Amino acid sequence: MYITTILYDGWTLCRSPLSSPALHLFDILSNLPDGIAAHVAVPQAAPDWLPGNAVIHRIETQDSARGRLGWEQRTLPGLARRLGAGLHLTSPTAPLFGTGRVFVSPGASSPAGGSAGFGSRLRGAFGRGGTARADLVWPEDIPAPLETPEPARLSPAVDPRFHPHNRFNPPQIEGAPELPAGYFLVHTRPDREAIRRALEAWTWASGPIGEVYPLLFLGLPEDLQEHARALGRQHHLRAETMVFYPAVRPDELHLLYQAASAVFLPDPAGPWHSPLRLGLACGVPVVAQETAVSDAIAGPAAYLVPGGDPRGTGSALIAVIIKDELRKQLRDAAQERVKSWSLQRFKEGLAEIYLKK
């Protein structure tokens, strides 16, 4: 059997474990191809839910834009050289110099939002340059980015725990609050712009359905919860129409999707492991922003609304609750869509990409 050593960037596993890049990496590590010697670099103690089939390298690093810049441009390539390993990243930023093979399968289309300071701008510039030199790994159901050479293609795949499940009552997650009987799951990256978009749409839907089907924001930090509450008061939204649910472990996330009445994605969908894919896999109606990526992923299997149309988005949120025939159409289309997603083909294709010279 061949043995190929791959170093994975575990920053997001520690610092944003419910982000699309982290969930994508969690799936890779949970389903490694045969013959891969996996190593994971982490900037703090590794979480206890991390799959146990990889060697962990803990290198303490400050949680800041400047700290992550050094992590991506110095720490990771230096460790990869010492290990004689290829480097696999699931965030769209890669080292510009100093390492061998670099593979990028981006869970998000762009770096996570945050401060626009010098460190963030420098990280973005270096990361874009490094990513342009890396081997881009892209889902086979999405058109290739126009500015890049044709990438390596893989079958889409999500954790097999994400599947349709009919429960009479919401599941109870140990150590977490009780879930509402019905809710819109809002699993988005934690930034103010995403919250603003969500609540502007919610002003059009909250009155008819909000008391029975609240927005459930997953894993927002305290400062963004307060920001959302303040925006809600500005929009005259009733407090009971918004629920702030704590972060859960990645291996428990499927329970929140399966129990949701619908998934609401105010962010553009990323290529790998976006909430759009997770909702489709669970057969739950999804309301999302219409983009080239989301249209390629979902087509008629989700309710896609053009960006910048909060009223249309609010109407979509109401429709996926009150129109039984629409819910059935979306569920049936989602089941057809995910039939072509193959975890086995994903694993086999990833092994071929790692071995290709």
Beta strands, then each sheet from edge to edge (+ up, - down):
strand 1: 4-9
strand 2: 36-42
strand 3: 55-58
strand 4: 86-89
strand 5: 102-104
strand 6: 135-139
strand 7: 152-154
strand 8: 184-186
strand 9: 215-218
strand 10: 242-245
strand 11: 262-265
strand 12: 286-290
strand 13: 303-306
sheet 1: 3+ 2+ 1+ 4+ 5+ 6+ 7+
sheet 2: 10+ 9+ 8+ 11+ 12+ 13+
end
